[in-house]
C-alpha cells in the first residue's frame, strides 16, 4: 500500500510496468478549489480532509492485513 495513489494517469505507471496490479485511490475529500491548486505553489488540503484520509488509509491497511 502506498500512502497516496491518485486515480489519474501517472501515479501507478511504474507499478504497472512491473505487472503489479494497481488501483488509484484519493482518500482525502477534495474540493474543486483543492484540485485547481494541485501541483501549484499553494497546493494544500484542509486538516479535516487530511485526518479523514488518514483514518481511511489506516482502516484499509488493517482490513487488508486481517484478510490476508
SULSULPE-V160510 format. One record per pair of residues at least 6 apart in sequence whose C-alpha atoms are under 6 Angstrom apart, sorted by the first residue. I is the first residue (numbers start at 0). J is the second residue. If there is no record, write none. Layout:
i->I j->J
i->I j->J
This chain:
i->4 j->10
i->4 j->23
i->4 j->24
i->5 j->23
i->5 j->24
i->5 j->25
i->6 j->23
i->6 j->24
i->26 j->52
i->27 j->48
i->27 j->49
i->27 j->52
i->28 j->48
i->36 j->42
